[in-house]
Amino acid sequence: MAQPAEVRNAVYVSSSSDQPWLRRTAQVRLQQLDAIEAVERLEALTAEYERRHGAPPPTWNDLVADGALRGVPLDPTGHPYVLNPWWGLVDVAESSPLWPLPTERAP
């Protein structure tokens, strides 16, 4: 069974729009959806770290040292995700073309 991201990407690739702006917009929106899924996975890792250590990870390197990550996670455009060390929340960087993500959470 195809994963949601694979389905989204297949829809984008099969799009026959001859409007470049529409394809670019669709690509950004699909990347934002991928980033939202990654944020959810990363926040699950920060919550697990907090459960085991009593506080959220101060940096990505703490999750790397703990074995939860192989390196600093990057969004689909190659920008590092931002980790809030006080709450363990994750977001895309303001410098990322994906910012702000279309979510319910305020920036």
N, C-alpha and C positions, 0 to 999 in steps of 0.2 A: 504494500500500500504506500502510495506517495505521501511524503511529509508535506505539511502546509507550505513551507518555504519552497519546496520543489514545485508545487502546484502554482504558487504565485509567480515563480520565475518562468515556468512554462507558459503561463498566460502572457507575461511580458514579452518573451521571445517570439511567441506566435502572433503577437499583435502586428497588424499590418498597417498601422497608422502611418500616413505619409507626412504627419506633422511632427517635426523634430522636438518642438517644445512639449508636446504631449508625451512623447517617449521619454524625454528627460524627466518630466514631472513624475511619470509612472515609475521610473527607475528610482528616484529619490524616495518616493512613498514605499516602494517595496523594500528598499534598504532600511527605512525607518521601522517597518514591521519586523525585519530581521533583528534590528537593534533592540526593539522592545522585548523580543523573545530572549535575547542575550542578557538584557538587564534583569529580567525575571530569574534567569539561571544564576547570574552573578549575585543577586541579592539573596538567593537561597544559600549560596556558599558563604556569604557574609553572616547570615543568620546562624548557620551551622558553626562557624568559627566563634561567634559570640556565645553560643550555647556551651561550647567546650572551653572557652577561655575567659568568659565572664564579661567581655567587652568586644565591640566590633573591631575588625582589623584596622589598625591605623593607616596602613598602606597596602598596595597590591603586593609588595614584596613579602609582607607577612603571610599572605595566602600562598605565595610561591614557596616560602620556607616551610609552610605547614603541609605542602604537598597537594593543595587544592587546585592550584593553577601551575601551568608550565612557564608562564611569563605574564607580563602586563597585558591585559586583554585590550584588543583594538576593535573599534566599531567597523562596520563594513567599508568605510572610506579610509581606514588606516589610522584614525585618531584614537588615542588612548581613552578608554572610559574614565569618568571621574568618580572617585570613591569618596563619599562623605564619611570621614573617620569617626564622627560622633554618633551617627545613626546607622551606618552601614548601608546607606542608600547609594544607588548607582545611577548615573545619567551619562548622556553623551556630553562631550566638551562643547562649550560655547563656540569654539573655533571650528567645530565639525559642521559640514554642510547639512547634516541631519538634525542639527539643533534648531528649534526645540522639538522634542518628540511629541507627537500628537497623543498625549495621555491625559488622564484626569488629574495627575499630580501637578501642582503649581511649580514653576521653575525656581 
